[in-house]
Amino acid sequence: MTATTRVRAGAAVAAAALLLTGCSSGDEEREPSLEERITFEEVALPESLVSTSRRVGQWSTVPQSGDRPRLAVTTVAHGRADEANVSIWEASGVDALTEQAEVPVPGDVGTARVGSDAALTAIAGSSAVDGMLRTFLLTSTDRTTWEAVDLDEEVTALAASHVAVSDGRVYLLGAGATGHVPRVVVLDTATGDTAITILPAPTDGEALAVSGLSAVGDRVLAITAVGPGGDVTAPRAHVSEDHGASFDTVEMGPDTFGISGVVAAGDTFVATGSVRTAGYTKPASWSSADGRSWAVDDIVSLWEWDPDRWASERADVWFTEPTYDPEGATVAAAMLNEASLRVGVARRDAAGSWGGVLYSPSLGFDPWALPMQLGDRIALLSSVNGGSAAEVIVDVETTADRKETQLVSYATEPDGLAFADLGDRLGVAASTTAHIEEPDTWRVVSRSTLLTFSPTEGLVPSAWGPEDLPEESRPIVVTDARTGRSTLVTSHWSGDRFVTATWSRNDDGVWERGRTIDAAPGQVPTALAATEDGWLLALRADHEPAGTLVRRAEMWASPDGKEWTRQDGELSFPDGQGSVVHAICESPLGPVAVGSMDDAEGHARATAWRWADDAWAPSVLADAIAGSRLDSCVSDDDGVMVFGSDGAASRSWTSADLSTFSGVHALGEGLHRGAVVPLADGYAAGGTVRTETYVGPVLWLSADAREWSWVPLPVSTSSGTAPVVAESGSDLLVLHPGLLRAWRVPDVTALLAPAE
């Protein structure tokens, strides 16, 4: 087990300042540590890439109550780099939503949810403040004027993710800064009293999901789930009969399944989510009168109605969280499909039977939706395209009086920042996802803006790509340091499918077009590497009929970056689902590819492939559980070191024969390390951490890839996106795609050098 260390960026700056003034301890001047010597210098991105357009997150709603309007609550930020606030929308009857207020909340709001009873409405969630997750709470008796509630430190540290209100009490559910300590907070608004109950926590090696909270009268129901790493599918119901003073915990069922949320529908609790069937998730619902005994709801009629055959499709389909309309005693939930940009809406009647009522057209990329019954109509609230939002209100029986309102139109910014190894300089491709709708089809593509980095000019536009590089592209570029030759690959739309285009150039800077790889109906490059014998390219290809989502890894080789040949090998399980290669590297024993293969149940398993007997042979890491993967690799003196997740924690393994792997170390709980990048004199990686003292993005550094230190980036954010890193001369460039921000770390070689 390797120790890891960390330091606050602010503390590092202060310590360095003291050292510069000659601070000493006793008669000996103390050598500054690596953490104390690090400096982050912000690098501006071109203004043309950055927007201050409003963008929203997911929604939470409560129905109209008497003359108090229905509410929809979300997070809102003015561009990716902006800290998010709370946005409150209202409507009465079947009117469209209009924005009531944008409420500032300290820090960067990551979660905002709303709950209500007959008299009190509460909006709660968590916000990143100075590198810590803090709970906030707003209350109102008229749903128009809002009061921020002062919370003590213990409640603030809850990092609330769910809220419910009953009998004038506000209930908050969260799992703290680490995400491993589930608790329920009860705030009695009549007395001002606060009580906290700790729920059963996951055991060592288990992960936790906080799934839902509901309250009726003196009964409170909280739902969590535990499981090993990426398989958190054992839901628990925590039930209180005394206003949250104490809870009993029961397992919700013998089967494994996922819960998206829960709602009190009159005197019945209804939970929605999914079950895994033949390797894929499908929508499912459960109901209970007391929160302890749960029955599976009838969804047969839902699949009989299914016009898009989502029930049989080889893709994950699931219910979002449910909503409840007291007027019609109707529960509604959206159906999302990972292979579709459409959204389905289903309703549950008072007898407990579900039926489909609406399929939307293609909405945009990354669709998310929340429906609510409004008398004889359905309101479908959606967020798409990275932050836009719309509402559709329609009579599903007659499809008459359809009313569609664009709530927020986000001017999309780049959502990906990737490095391009150009040999003599460092390139960056800033990619923006776009949804393109055509009369007979739609597609989701990336459009890239090409930049270069220099310590003096920062990140500036630069046309370093081929002149015929398609507008719709996301290029991967690698330069062979031995020959100076560069190869560029990208996926692009050819008119009827996604193909992979290739180019090669010598050190004269002229790009020559290579073969277009179009052997499959769709393919995306995932890794590219230069080796002694030429170039290796990994694709994720779709050879299945349209309407499925089974994409499997392929390996291609080229002597010159222009002519490509598909290589043989076992790149997926014979009875499995998809597979992917994330990285390729050279080793003393030959090339190595790393990634994952999905087993028959659809669970990813960390896999390394070696080139042997003219084919790629897999080695599934024995100590990696469901949800594991490998994302990077580096050569060492004896063979190769690979990095990734064992399904529970970030860790590394070594191998001297490329077939058997031994664990080197696992990082501690809450510590995540991304792809490891070799430097001239060490190693670096981006990552995120969740600890009691800091939550957010970090930079990992190591001199030997075995002992690591992490340093927080100089930003406080609720974004869970990890930064990416690359070496440029003696500097390290750190990019954060989620925030569209960049930093230069000067003289990284000196930082990694041992103290003399």
N, C-alpha and C positions, 0 to 999 in steps of 0.2 A: 504494500500500500504506500503510495507516494503522498507526501504532505503537499497541500496547496496553501498559498498565502494570498492575501489581498490587501488593498489599501484604498482609501478614498482619494479621488483626484484632488480635492481641495486640501486634504491633509498633506498630499505630496508636494503641492505648490508651497504651502507654508513651511514644510520641513526644508525644502530646497532653499527657500529664502533665508532661513536661519543658518544653513550651512554656508551660504555665500558671505554671511557676516562674520564667519569664523567661530561658530558655535562649537564648543568642545566639552568633553566630559573628563574631569580630572586633568591629568597631564597629557592625555592622548586625545587627539582629534578623531572622533568616530567617523568611520567610512560610511558615506551615504549608501543606503540600500538601493536596489533597482527601483523599488516603488517610489522612493523619494526623488529619484533622478528623472523620472519620466515627465515629459511635457507634451500636451496636446495643443496644437495650433490649428484653429479652425480654417478650413479651406472652403471658399465660396463656390457654389455651383452657378453656372450661367443663369441669369435672371429669367431667360426664356423658358427654362425648365420648371421654375417654381411658381406655384399659383397660390393666391389667397382666397380661392373659391371655397365656399362652404361644402363640407363633406360630413356625412352622418354615419353612425354605426347601426347596430341592431336596435329593434324597437321593443318597447314594453307597453301594454295597454291596460286600461280598466274601462268597463262599460259605463254608459250614462246612468246616473242615479237621481231620479226625480228631476229637478231643474238644474242639477249640476251636470256639466257636459262630460261626454266621454273624453278620455285623455290618451294621448300617445306620447311617449317619452323616449328620447334617444340621446346619444352624445353628438356634439357638433364641434368641428374645428375648422379654422380658416386656412386650409392647406395642410400638407403632411407635416410640416415643421412646427405647426401651431399647437399649443396646448388646448385640449378639448374642454368644453363646458357642457352644461345640460340644456337640451332644447325641449320645450314643452309645447305640444299642439293640442287643440281642442276642437270639438264639433258637437252639435246637438242634432238629434234625429238622424236623418239620412244626409245631412249636409256634409260637404267635404271638410277635411281638416284644414285649419289655419293655425299659423304659429302664434302662440300666446306670448312666449318670452324665451329669450336665451339667458339662462341664469349662470352667472360666473361662479365657479367653485374653485377653491385653491388647488393648484397643481394641474395635472393632466388627467381628466376623467376617462377611465377605461370602461366602467360599467355604470349604467343608470337604469333603474327599474322602478316601477310604480305599483303600489298596492292601496286598497281602500276598503272601508266598511261604510255603514250608513251615514257616518258623521265625519270621519277623518280620512284624509288621503296623505300618503307618505311617498316621497321619492328618495331612494337611497342607492348607494353604490360605493365604488372605491375610486380613489384618485392617487396618482403618483405625486408625492410631495417630497422634494429633497431626497430622492432615491428610496422612499418608503411608500408602501401602500397604506392609505388612510381612508377610513370610512367617513362619508358625509351623509347628512339627513336633512331633508326639507319636508315640512308639513304644512297642511292647509285644511281649513274647515269649509271653504267654498270653492276650491279648485281654481281659484283666481289669484289670490294673494298667498305668497309663500314665505315661510319663516325658516331660517337656518337654525338648526338645533345644536347647541353646544354639547359635545360628547366628551366624556372623560377618556383618559389615555387607553384604558383597557378596551373600551368600545371602539375607539378610533383604530386600534390595532387589529380589529376583527377582519378588515378588508372585505366588507360586505359584498356579496354577490346576488342576494335575493332579499326581498322584503314582503311582508304580509301585514295586514291590519285587521284586528277583530276586537270588538268591545272596547274601543278606545286605546288599545295597546298596539304598539308597533313592535313587530318581530323582525329581527335581522339574522340572516344566516351567512356565515363566511368561514374561511379556513385559515385566516391569518396570513402573515407575510410569506411563510414557507409553503402554504397551500396544503399542510398536513395536519392542522389542528382544527377540526370542525367544531364550531360553537354556535349556539343560538343566544341572542341578546333579546331581552324583553324590556321595553321602555313603557312604563305606565304613565300616560300623559296626564291622568287625574292627580296622581300623587307625586310624580316626578321620580319615582323609584326606578332603579335599573337592576336587572338580574342577569347573570350569565351562566349558561349551562354548557359544559364541555361534552360533546358527543364522542362515541368511540372512534379512535384514530386508526389509520392503517398500521399494520405491523411493518417491521423492517423489510424493505424490498418491495412493498406494495405502494401503489399510487392511489390517489384519492380524487374523486370527482364530486362536486357539489351540484346536485341536479335540480332541486326544487323545494319550494316552501309554500305552505298554504295554512290558513287558520279559519275556523268557524266556531263562534262561541268560545268556550274554554278549551276546545280541542285544537292542537297545533300539530302539523305534519311536516317534517323535514325529510328529504330524501338525499342520501349520499350513495356513492358506489366505490368499491375498492377492487383491486385486482393487481396482478403482476405487471408492472410497467405499462405497456401499450394495450393491455387487455382488461380495462377497468369495466367489467360487465357483471358485477355482483351487487345489485342495488340493495340498500338497506332502508327501511322505513323507521324513522324515529318519531314516536307518537307520545304526545303529552295530553293529559286530561285536566290539567290544573293551570292553564294559561302559561305553559312553558316553564313551570317551576321544576318539573322533573320529566324525564323521557324514558320510555321503554323502546328497545331496539329489536326489530324482527327482520329476518331475511324476506325479501319480497317474493321469492320463488326459487325452485330448484334449478331452473334454467338460467342461462346467462343472457343478458339483454342490456340495452342501453336506454336510459331515461332522459328525455329532452326537457321535461317540465311536468308540473302537476297543477291542477286547479280544483277548487271546491265548486261542484255543480249541485247546488241545493244541499242535500244531505249526503252526497256521494263525492268521494275524491276520484278524479280521473287523471291518470298519468299517461303520457304519450311518449313514443320513442321508436325503438326498432328491435328486432330479433335477427340473429344471424342464421341464414338458411343456405346450405350448399355453398358456403364461402362468401355470401353477400348479405347485407342487411336489408330487411324489408319492414315497412311500417307495422307497428303494433300498438295496442292500447290495453290498459289495465284499469280496473275500478275496484273501489273498496268503500264500504259503509263506515268503517271504523279506523282505517289506516293500517290495520294489522293483517287482515285476511284479504288477499287480492285475487281477483278473477280476471282471466283473459277475455277481452271484449271480442264481439263478433265483427270481423272485417271481411267476411266472404263476399257480401254484396259490393264492397268497395272494389274488389278485383274483378267481379263480374262486369262492372261498369268501365273498367280500365281501358280507355281507348288507345293508349300508347304502349300497352303491354309491359308496363313497368314491373308487374309481378314476376314475369319470367325473364326480364332483361338481366344480363350479366353485368350488373352495376349496383352500387349501394343506393338504396332508396329508404327514406325515413320520414317520420313525422317530426315537425318542429313542436315547440311547446304549445299546449292548448289554451284557448280562451273560452269564456263562458258568457252567454247572454241570458240573464235571468228572465227577461220578458218572454222569450220563446223556449226557455229551458234547454238550450242548445249549446253543445260544445263544438268548437271548430278547431281544426289544425291544418297547417300547410304540409304538403308532401314535396320534398326536395329529392332530386335525382342527380348524382354526381356526373352523369353522362348527358345531362340535358340542361338547357337554359330556361325551360318552362317550369311552371309551378302548378301543382295540383292543390285543390282545396277539398277537404272532406268534413262532413258533419256527423255528429253522434246524437241520436235522438234519445228521448228520456228512457226508452227501453234498453239502451245500451248497444244499439246496432249502428255501424258506420256505413256511410255511403258517399261516393264522390259526387260533387256538385259543380265543379269548375276546373277547367284547365286553361291556364293563361297562355298567350303566345310567348315566343322567345323574348325574355325580358332584358337580357344582357349578361355579362360574365359575373361569376360569383353571386348568383341570386340568393336572396334570403327573404322570407315572407312570413307574415303573421296575419291570419284572417280573423274577423269577428262578425258574428251574426248581428244584423241590425233589423229586427222585426222580420220582414219578408225579404230582406236583402242581405248580401254579403259584402263587407268591406275588406279588401285585400290590400294590406300595407306591405310594401316591398322596398328593399334597398339593394342596389345593383351597381355594377361598373365602378367599384371602389369607393362609393360614397354618395351616389345619387339616390333619390327616393321618390316614390309615387304611390298614389292610392287609387284603387278602382272600386267603385260601388256599383253593384249590379243586382237585378232581380234574377236569380239563377233559374227560376221556373220559366220565365218568359224571355229572359235576356234583354228586357226592355229597359229604357231609361239608364243606359250605361253612362256612368259619370267617371271620367278619368282626370286626375289632378296631378300635375308634376309638382311635388313639394320642394325638392332640392335638386338643382342641376349642377353637379360637380364637374368642373373643367379638369379632366383627368390629368394627373401628373405622372411622371415615371414611377413605376412600382418595382423596378429592378435595376440594380447597379452591378455590373459584372466587369471584371478586369480583362484586358486583352494584352497578352504578352507580345509586344511588337519588336522585341529584341533591343533596339537602341533607345526605346522609350516605353512608357507605360500608358496603354490606352484604357479607356473606360467606355462601355456601352450602356447608356441610360435608356432602358426599354420601357415603353408605355403600352399596356394592354389595351386593346380596342375590340369592340363588338361591332361586326359588320353584318348588316341585314341586307339580303338581296331577295328578289321576288320569290325564288324557289328554295332558298337555303340561307343559312347564317354561318358565321365562323368567328372564332376568337383568335386574334393574332397579336403579335408584338411589333411595335415600330420603334426603331432605335435611333437615338442621337449619339453620334460618335464624339468622344472627347479625348484629350490627352492631358497628362499631369506633368507639371514641373514645379520644383520648389519655389521658383521665382514668379511664375505666372499662375499657378494653381491649376484648376480644371477649366480648360478652354475648348471650344468646338474645334474639331480637326477632322478633315476628310481622309482618314487613314485607310478606309476600306476600298474595295474594288469599285470602279466607276459604275459597274452594272449590278452592284449590290441591291437587291430588291428593297423597296420601302418597307415592306412587311418582313422584318427579319429580326433575329436575336443572335448575333454572331458569337461564335467561340473561336478564339485565335490563340495559337501556340507557335512559338519560335524555337527552333532547334539551335541551342547555343553552340553546338559543334560545327554546324554548317552555315548558320545564318539564315536558313530557309524557313519561311513562315507558311502555315496552312490555316485557312479560315473555312469554317463550315457554318451553315445556318439552315434552319427549316423555313420554308415559305410556301405560300399558296400558289399552285400552278394553274389553277382554273377549275380543277376537279378533285384535287387531293393536295395534301401536304407532302412535299418532297424535300430532300436535303441537297442543297447546292454546295459545291466545293470550289475553292480557289487555292493557288499556291503562288509564292513569289520568292525569288532570290533576294540577295541583299541589294539589288539594284532598285527595289521598291515597286516593280511592275507586277501586278497581279495577273495570273493566267487562269482562265476558267478551267476547272476540272470536270469530272463526271458528275452528273446529277443522279443521285440515288433515289429511285422511285419504285423499288421492288415491292412496296407494301402500299395499301390504301392510305396510310398515314404514318409519319415517323417524325421523331424529334431527336436531335443530337443531345446527348447528355454528358459526354466526356471525350476529350481528345488529348493525345500524348505523342511526343516524338521519342522514338527508340533508336537503338543502333541499327536496326533492320528497316527502319522506315516509320510510317505513321500508323497509329491505331485509333479507331473511332468507334465509340459506343453510341448506338441508337436505341430509342424505345419505339418499337414499331407495332402497328396494329394490322394484323393479318385477318382479323375476324370480320364477319359481315357487319354492315352498317347497323348501328343501334346497340352495339356492345362496347364494353370498356375493358377489354383484355389487352394490355400492351406489354410486350415482352422485349427483353434486351436482345440486341444483336451486336456482334462485333465485326468490324470491317477493317481491312488492312490496305495500305498503299505504300509503294516504294518512293513516291515522289509527291504525294498530296493531291494528285490529279486522277490517277487510275485506281479504282477501289474494287476490292474483292471481298465478298462475304466469307467469314470464317466459320468453320463448324464448331460445335460444342454443346454441352448441356447447360444452357443459359436460363432454364426454368425447370421447376419440378414437373415430372411427367403428368401428375394429377393435380398440378397447382394452378394458380391464377397468373398474375403478372410477375414481372421482374424488372429490375433497373440496375444499371451500372452508373455509379456516381463519380468514379475516378479511376484513372489508369496510371501506373507508375512502373519504372524499371527497377529491377533488383539484381544482385549478383547472380541469381538463379534464373533470370528471365523476367518477362513482363508479368504484371499482376493487375487484375481488375477487381474492384470492390463495389459492393452495393447490397442488394437483398433480393431474395426470391420469396414469393407468396406461397404458402402451403395450401392444402386443399380447403382449409377453413378461411382462407383469405388473410392469414396473419403473415406479416413480413418476417423473414429470418435472415440475420446477418450472414453474408456470403462473400467469400473471396474466390476468384477464379485464377488458375494458373494455366499457362500454355504448355501442353504436353502431348506428344504424339500427334501433332498437327490438329489439335482441337483444344477447346477451352474446357477444363475440368473444374467443377465446383467443390468448395469445401465450406459446408455450413458449420458455423462456429457452434461447438457443442454446448457452451455455457450461455448462449444467447437465447432469450425467450421470445414470446410473441411480441411483435412490435419492434424488434431489433433491426439494426442496419449498420452498414459501414459507409462512411462518406469521404474518407481520404486515406492515403497511404504514403509512406516514405521509405526509401531504401536505407538499410543500415549495414554494418560490416558483415553480419551473419546471414542476412536475408532481407526481411521486410517487416516494418511495423505498420499496423493498420489501426484506424481510429473510427469510432462511431458510438453507437449506443447498444447496450445489451438488452434493451427493452425497459430497463429501470434507471440506468445511469450512464453518463458518458464515460467511456473507458477506452483502453488500447490493448492490443495483443501483438505478440511477435511470433515469427515463424522462421525456422532455418531450412525448411524443405518445401514451403509453399503449400503444404497439405494439412499439417497439424499446427494449431495455434495455441499459444499459452498466454493467459492474461497477464498484463504488466501491472495495470492499476485501474481502479474505478474512482472517479471523482466523487466527492461527498454529495449528500442529498441536496437537491436544489441547484447544483452546479452543472451547467450545460456548456459544452465546448463544441463549436462547429468544425468545419473542415480545417485541417492543419496544413499550414503552408510552410515549406522549408525556406529558410533565409540563408544568406551567405554564412552566418555564424550562429544559427539557432533556428527557432521555430516560433510561429505565431498563429493565432486563431481568433476569430470572433466568438462571442458566446453570450449567454444570459445567465443570471443567477437569481435565486430566491432564497434569501437568508433573513434572519431576524433583524439584521442591521442594514441591509441593502437589497433592493429589488430593481433589476434593470439590465441594460446591455453592458458588456465588459470586453476588454481586450485581454487575451491570454498570451503569455510569453514564457518561453523555456529555452534554456541553453542546450538541452540534450533530448528533448521530447519525452522525458520521464518525470522530471520535477517541474511543476508549473506554478506560476503566480498569475493572479487576475487583478485587473485594475478597472474600476468603473469608468465608463466614458463620461465626459463632463456635460451630462444632460440628464434630466429627470423625466422619465416617460413611462406611460403604461403600455407602450408597444412591446409585444413579445418577440419582435423580430431581432435576430442576431446580426451584428455587423459582419462585413467581409473585409479581408486584409490582403495587401500585396506589398512587396518590397520594390522601391524605386531608388536605385543608387544606394545611398547610405540611410535613406529614410524609409519609414513605413507609412503607407496610406491606409486609413481606416474609413470605410464607407458604411453608412447606415441606410439601407434601402427604404425602411419603413418611415424614416424621418426626412429623407432627402438631405442629409447633412454629411459632412466629410471633415476629417482631421488628419493632420500630418504629425507624425512622431519623429522628430529629428534624430539622426545618428543612432539608429536602433542597434547597430553593431556594438557601439560603446555601452549601451544599456545591458546587453547580454554578456559582455566581457566580465570574467570573474574579478572581484576586487583584489587589488594588489596589497 
